[in-house]
Amino acid sequence: MTARSIAHTLSATGRLRRFAPFVSVLAMAACVSACSSARDPDSLTRPRNHLIGEDRGATGGDDQLQGGVNAYLWRGALDTLSFMPFASADAVGGVILTDWYQPPASQNERFKIAAYILDRRLRSDALRVSIFRQVRQGDDWVDTPVSASTTSDITTRILARARQLRADNGNRD
């Protein structure tokens, strides 16, 4: 080895030693930042559903319900349809489905109602009611149309009950 090559090796080693602390600090910073996370720590424990929003339920209170539907419309629909057996009631989705109901005076016809609460506000367009009617023909039940006035009457009764519940609670229009 010549003196020149030894001097070159020493100078290269000297440069390496001079930059070694800087390189090691960069390497440690890269390792530490790879282990960190910018996420909110509560985000792992909080349930999320991006399609329909947070599940907060229909607990009621004021006009602007804390869940997805208006509490007065929900309660008004339950109260109005309580003479029929319920097949399903989803407070978060705002859907009430009754089972078939035969009026005592008419054993040859039966009704089923689906009530949909579509908004958080107490408005007439926040409620949709569908009524299904079947008439017995022999041993079979046959679907028959329901008059628009019957559907309108049930809708009006639900809305009136919801308004009464809101008035009883002390809220104004």
Order of alpha helices (4+ residues) and beta strands (2+ residues): alpha-alpha-beta-beta-beta-beta-beta-alpha
